[in-house]
């Protein structure tokens, strides 16, 4: 494995599971030191051990990204421990309940917007503060295919992910000239616990067939795109939204 991220500090939210975990491990494989963060710290020792066994180095910071204070503390812990934040993958998110708008509770809406949208604003606010001091940094926000199209029953999720794309564009406009590139990825349906917890087997089969490739994606396939967007190979890429969806959005 190329150690092309040697000396880089990569922060990943939602790193205890799914896409975040796969991406954190891939960063470590490529030589980055990783700041793992999640609201769930049950696996923190195992996560650090797994990364050390791969020859990497990591710390774990517990944070609920729906709380601004936690996001501020997360950035501070990264800086206190490693001195800088070169890469941030703002990935943590929830699937939420499937309900049409008239049936959706205000609590469900508020939780979705706080966890999947406000979180990205909070995280970027404190990451960018540090990146401006460094004069460099790359941020990748995890949106979704549902950041560009609707999905009946998922209004909160769809609205939040469309918001993530807008925030990404704005951050890129505000900071690209100061050395901070900001992009969003738009995964199709990816086999992670987020889907397992929210969908039955028949629905998963129907959804898999909506991808031109004829299957759902793997977390590691998304991780590869995040690493490219984080690397110097994508030096002219900022403000973009990159579907990684096996052709879902092509129809
Ligand atoms: P996952 O459920 O496997 O992992 C999500 C992680 O985020 C979990 O470890 C969870 O503890 C953490 N998390 C949840 N709420 C949090 C909070 N308030 N603060 C901090 N951490 C929190 O899910 P997956 O699939 O890996 O999702 C990661 C991201 O990818 C999410 O933003 C999701 O919307 C997005 N995504 C997932 C797709 C899929 O099909 N799995 C498709 C498109 C986007």
Boltz pocket constraint, residues with backbone or C-beta under 6 A from the ligand:
constraints:
  - pocket:
      binder: B
      contacts: [[A, 13], [A, 14], [A, 15], [A, 16], [A, 17], [A, 18], [A, 19], [A, 20], [A, 37], [A, 38], [A, 39], [A, 40], [A, 63], [A, 64], [A, 65], [A, 66], [A, 90], [A, 91], [A, 92], [A, 93], [A, 94], [A, 95], [A, 115], [A, 142], [A, 143], [A, 144], [A, 145], [A, 186], [A, 187], [A, 188], [A, 189], [A, 190], [A, 191], [A, 192], [A, 193], [A, 194], [A, 195]]
      max_distance: 6.0
